[in-house]
Amino acid sequence: MEQQKPLPHQHGSKTQEVLVHMPSSEDFIQAAVIFQQLCDGSRLKILWLLCHCEECGVNIAAAVGMSTAAVSHHLKLLRLHGLVTSTRRGKEVYYALADSTMAELIHHMVDELFQVTCPNKGLTEHDAP
């Protein structure tokens, strides 16, 4: 956390107390990079799909109506920023939402944004795809 200067005006608010807990500028930059991944409609559509299932690149392209090259580009960015993982099985590469707090938060946000209940909600780890 960065050292905070006192505010010029004291209005009796708790702002100064809150500022003690403000993340660093670097943390805000990292968060902005993650949010940038959600600012592209195509990437958001791919992410929405991967929030709910694991799938190969060819099927992702078909499901979202894009070329495999375009989907590959978006998947590369999502992987680079830790939102998606990939696993090779034979000749196919399968993609899934990353197992991280950030990815789980985005999954929840996507479900809320589109007002969907995740098809996997309530499934045990054994039942989930």
C-alpha positions in Angstrom: 0.0 0.0 0.0 1.2 3.5 -0.8 1.7 6.1 1.8 -1.4 8.4 1.8 -1.2 12.1 2.4 -3.8 13.8 4.6 -6.8 15.1 2.7 -6.9 18.8 2.3 -10.5 19.1 3.7 -11.8 17.3 6.7 -15.5 16.7 6.4 -15.9 14.1 9.1 -16.0 11.3 6.6 -14.2 8.0 6.9 -12.3 8.6 3.6 -8.9 8.9 5.3 -9.5 5.6 7.2 -10.5 3.9 3.9 -7.5 5.2 2.1 -5.2 3.4 4.5 -6.4 0.2 2.8 -6.2 1.4 -0.8 -4.3 -1.1 -3.0 -1.1 0.1 -4.7 -1.1 1.8 -8.1 0.4 -1.4 -9.5 -2.5 -3.4 -8.2 -5.0 -1.1 -9.9 -3.0 -1.4 -13.2 -3.2 -5.2 -12.9 -6.9 -5.1 -12.3 -7.4 -2.8 -15.3 -5.6 -5.3 -17.5 -8.0 -8.0 -16.4 -11.0 -5.8 -17.0 -9.6 -5.0 -20.5 -10.1 -8.7 -21.3 -13.8 -8.3 -20.7 -14.1 -5.2 -22.9 -14.3 -7.2 -26.1 -17.7 -8.7 -26.9 -16.1 -11.7 -28.7 -13.8 -12.5 -25.9 -16.6 -12.1 -23.4 -18.7 -14.5 -25.3 -15.8 -17.1 -25.3 -15.3 -16.5 -21.6 -19.0 -16.9 -20.9 -18.9 -20.3 -22.7 -15.8 -21.4 -20.7 -17.4 -20.3 -17.5 -19.8 -23.1 -18.0 -17.9 -25.9 -19.8 -14.5 -27.1 -21.0 -14.2 -27.2 -24.8 -11.8 -27.6 -27.7 -10.8 -24.6 -29.8 -12.6 -25.8 -32.9 -15.9 -26.3 -31.0 -15.5 -22.9 -29.3 -15.2 -21.3 -32.7 -18.3 -23.0 -34.0 -20.3 -22.2 -30.9 -19.5 -18.5 -30.9 -19.6 -18.2 -34.7 -16.0 -17.1 -35.3 -13.0 -18.4 -37.2 -10.7 -20.7 -35.3 -7.9 -18.1 -35.9 -9.9 -15.4 -34.2 -10.8 -17.6 -31.3 -7.2 -18.7 -31.0 -6.2 -15.1 -30.7 -8.7 -14.4 -27.9 -7.9 -17.6 -26.1 -4.2 -16.7 -26.1 -5.0 -13.3 -24.4 -7.3 -15.0 -21.9 -4.6 -17.6 -21.1 -1.9 -14.9 -20.9 -3.9 -13.0 -18.2 -4.6 -16.2 -16.2 -8.4 -16.4 -16.9 -8.3 -19.6 -19.0 -6.2 -22.7 -18.9 -5.5 -25.1 -21.7 -4.9 -28.9 -21.8 -3.7 -30.9 -24.7 -5.4 -34.3 -25.2 -4.0 -36.0 -28.2 -4.3 -33.6 -31.1 -7.0 -31.4 -29.4 -6.4 -28.5 -27.0 -9.2 -28.1 -24.5 -9.8 -24.8 -22.8 -11.5 -24.1 -19.4 -11.9 -21.3 -17.0 -8.9 -21.1 -14.7 -9.1 -22.4 -11.2 -8.4 -19.0 -9.5 -10.1 -16.6 -7.3 -10.1 -14.0 -10.1 -11.6 -16.3 -12.7 -14.3 -17.4 -10.2 -15.2 -13.8 -9.5 -15.5 -13.2 -13.2 -17.6 -16.3 -13.6 -20.0 -15.0 -10.9 -20.0 -11.6 -12.5 -20.8 -13.0 -15.9 -23.7 -15.1 -14.5 -25.1 -12.1 -12.8 -24.6 -9.8 -15.8 -26.5 -12.2 -18.1 -28.9 -13.3 -15.4 -28.1 -17.0 -15.8 -27.7 -19.6 -13.2 -24.6 -21.6 -14.0 -25.6 -25.1 -15.2 -22.8 -26.5 -13.0 -24.0 -24.8 -9.8 -24.8 -27.3 -7.1 -22.8 -30.1 -8.9 -20.1 -31.8 -6.9 -16.6 -31.8 -8.2 -17.2 -35.4 -9.4 -20.4 -34.4 -11.4 -19.0 -31.2 -13.0 -17.7 -31.5 -16.5 
